Amino acid sequence: MRTVGGDAQHLVVNLPTSYSLVVPAGVEIKVDEGKPIQLQYSVCLPTNCQVQQVLSKEMVDQMRAGQRMFVAAVNAQQKTMAFPIPLKGFAKTFDGAPVNNAAYQETRNQMLQAARQHQLELAKQAAEAQQQKQQPAGQPQAVPPAAAPQ
C-alpha cells in the first residue's frame, strides 16, 4: 500500500513474470469471501508485472477486518493462480507511523551490497573450483608470486 499525493491510498500488487502471465487477463483481488475486484496491469517489466489501484475506504475497511487477501492471475496455460496474502497485523501497521524512506533506502542498499558481495564470493569459488578441475593430475598447483617489497 502506498499513499500518493497526500491522502490517496493506492494498492500496488507485483506478480513475478517467471509465471508467464497472460497480460490481458489482468489480476483479480478479493478479501476473504468478498466480491472480487478486477484490475489491469499498469506496467510489465522483465521481472514482474504491476497493478495499481486507488483504494476506497470500503476496501481498506475490508482489509483491516479481513483474514486474507487473495491475488489471482492467469498463467500461459490459462490456469488461474491464487496467491493468498495474510492480513494479520494489517490494521496495526496501517494505523502506525509511515515508513521512514531514508532508513528504508539505507537498509535496502546494505542488503543489496551484501548480496553483491556474496555473489562475487560465489563466483570466485566457482572459478577456483573450475581451475582446479582443469589442473592436470600430479602437477603441483601454481602458487602466485609474493608481492615484491617496496
ABEGO torsion letter per residue (X at the ends): XBBBGGABBBBBBBBBAAAGBBAAAEBBBBBEABBBBBBBBABBBAABBBBBBBBBAAAAAAAAABABBBBBBBBAAGBBBBBBBBABGAAAAAABBBBBAAAAAAAAAAAAAAAAAAAAAAAAAAAAAAAAAABBBGBBBBBBBBBBBX
